[in-house]
Amino acid sequence: MSIATTMIIRLEIRKSVATFGDVASRLAAVGGDIVAIDVIRAGKDVTTRDITVNVQDAANEEIITVLTDMPGIKVINISDRTFLAHIGGKIEITPKMPIKNREDLSLVYTPGVARVCMAIAEDPGRAYSLTMKRNTVAVVTDGTAVLGLGDIGPEAAMPVMEGKAMLFKQLADIDAFPLCLDTKDPEEIIRVVKAVTAGFGGINLEDISSPRCFEIERRLSAELDIPVFHDDQHGTAVVALAGLLNALKVVGKRVEDCRIVVVGIGAAGVSICRLLLAAGARKLYAVDRAGILHKGQTYDNAEWSWLAEATNPEGLTGGLTEAMQGADVFIGVSSGGILSVDHLKSMAEDNIVFAMANPIPEIEPELAESYARVVATGRSDYPNQINNVLCFPGIFRGALDCRAKVVNLEMKLAAAQAIASVVHPDELNEQYIIPSIFNEKVVEGVREAVIRAAIATGMARRLPPDISE
């Protein structure tokens, strides 16, 4: 499954052999929807046209095959709107003031800059006021767990990191820069990140595979004095908890009373479990390929060992089928198609299903809607999208503004509650439990909640002027 896109196809049509009507009918047969036609050149024997075609699957190679196989048709060029948006990259660095003359040059560079350098040398803390550090985040990856694509390497990860930087800027006015590292060695990743932090006020770890990501984040958080946040873990967890808080209001249940099953105990799954426990969950069951995590079982993964002790209070064994019996909530961050209608039928009344695997959910939402009271996914083409973008801009905006040392558990819980609160009680319903990423109240609310939580836990080193103690 892929996303819809628009293709612009330039064709030469030899009139004696084929007509535009032939082209249109062939495209329609393979799912292409022609939305625009431009005649580039009209000759006696050959016509050149640009055809703009909407396709539901961006990877639809059938369209190209059909056209290239048609007699009298020559495909000159194919432009994909998605690829066009990425030409030359999606971000750039621009100065905040122009350099128009020698005086300007002397202010921003030599000789004037020397005074600023010495001021920072005497007091390194002034880097926050005299450089870009206070508003700049490094988006760090090794390219080992990119979206649903897996280990595709640092170069191939760059378009995702550029997109993340765009979202930081547009939603929270934070300058973010991609650092795609050509190493998979956790020690080297830690060393490199520590070495570059002079220019950054925060570190956003992204798309680093599990279980390495846990140790990398833990070490960096302990050894640096700026916030380190692995979005794949905690961003997903914060937004999932926000959605769940509102879904529970819809069905009239409390998190403390619910039987909650989390499937897919990787980076996101571990963080979801930890945050649910902090939010008061008592009957939590973590399920992966090894089955339901339980006490007494030995696991190579230290996070699994911790969860085995902290969850599954009755020592239940088995797999997904056993875990789903009587469950109030299913949260999936695993793989597509693992959840069946029979699983949903075995759940409690007024159940909640968060099928967040991408691009194919654990169960198709259309199927789940008949058996679940509330359904959420990780996809933008269904209601109730659980999207990290609701979380990380506001969390970093708040952390940077109060110069937090870390992003701690209390700050994550506060962020989840802030996101949930954006949905007004009068608006709350089965189809609307989570706000849109374009709702301006989200970043504003998360920022303030994170700052207040940082102050309350002693993690803030600065009180922003608009926040009262």
Steps between C-alpha positions, in 0.01 A plus 500: 500500500630847415381857488323666211705731284491696177711414198570724202571288194630649176399290198553504128191364324539391137160586355498229234539227764336622821262765631478685828178310566699174491739643757219620728318165497818305574588729792150473646520119480803496732369755750630825354275806524588767242455845654678723246622490140746747348593498132872572476541456127240423232658371179350351190601144591597519868343677799690558824288531811549528878242291681446554872376180659387432856590150619391339825824306534822698464680177410261421213739381231213365291428846365847536354501144366165548326615819329841372391340187354245694291574519126543858380573634850842619616548593866735801506506579871325419825485746790362391838374786718656337806842478335472855367442624857830343605726631223796673663369414846213657693682732742764772483689736730428871464649797687287699746646830375652606166865592457486811282826684579829489688337614823255210488788262428701630794202446732419141407852384415848633562590712690180547699429132548818458704346686796202266496725195482697616804181570694393138443847369582479677836142380562396199281140545615480814286495274192126475567452875456770577242477204260237285335541234770191598698267430208675219311440126516707223340290228336728199533464163327710209379236397247439157654122524563362754253120516501379160377806460277747356750878529471546710186808697606575862590479649150158346434383622842580862416164584331316393817728705723461803272123460528532487878701823492225664292239403758713633786523836324145534377324380813729625779743745334793279600806476275578131458784345305534137382806305616495168315788294641684238296547262791293241684733480799313632807823618662599697192152651467517611864849643449406693184183646651684610812768661284257722305273619780676837535277626220172341604249561776338157465544159338217320316596137442313352207464165323768313696426129531405322822644400745806718424287815519428448871864500605589789267225719641566399860871578474456829319233615745731420790815651349363817341340803664253564217174315428531174304179355360460187287183584312431148373474392862354787692323700232289199409438423867395856589252530213365147556436583866333829401268316265430230756411753772233643272384161370446387858281806560291400198442146628474598868792298634808575713856407408545344845218253437573408140662185371748640245690296242804656329633304202843562346750554779764693312601862555146638490340206678736516798446874541122463469503238776715714727280806449179301554637367828589854605147611405351241738450186289490188721394224264749535216615219270799536269499263201764435238612207284616329818142515630374677810792628707483343847703454816726200514592514132855600402532767231814630329341844472537689830186705427297181456633367830391820675157489340456134588532599866288816475206366294277192473396486867337156468794339322303424186682297235428440133476742211275763353186285512535438873584864574198632312242306703293764679736786407363853517780655294725379218801712404699370206842622385592177328419386145206498265224242507581323827164584663187311398128555542498204741751685718269802512197283577684366804554849645285671761203718413572858390853407407770725353731400214810700409638320191802721438724290274594687183424493216279193560322499840472189717140480378328699229299781667192416293497154658575622851224763503231232519645347815679786680348813652802719423757434226824691441786442257834650405369602159387843386219367279293372793353681804698508825856500367759437771779719362829592668477844342249589771772453758859582414466866387329605821721289726819649355353852491428472871829331585703761311308796641563395860843351419403166646777256583299197389158395377382297797198280563299781659553720193380220270188441709430873501539510122252213455243670722548829315443338160188325629363824644505673160193294407214680674250278685224620267703381199607165641355194328600162354627665181686784669719414797821672388555848353639578157874565467405838351308608809708790632386435857698174511853642499397786726335265753778242498766769536339648812429159656859386443644820647284473811593134546869585457473774762313273741764226471800734521607444140452858377792743504303798375152638559354630173346848546151381403494219759422575864634280778 
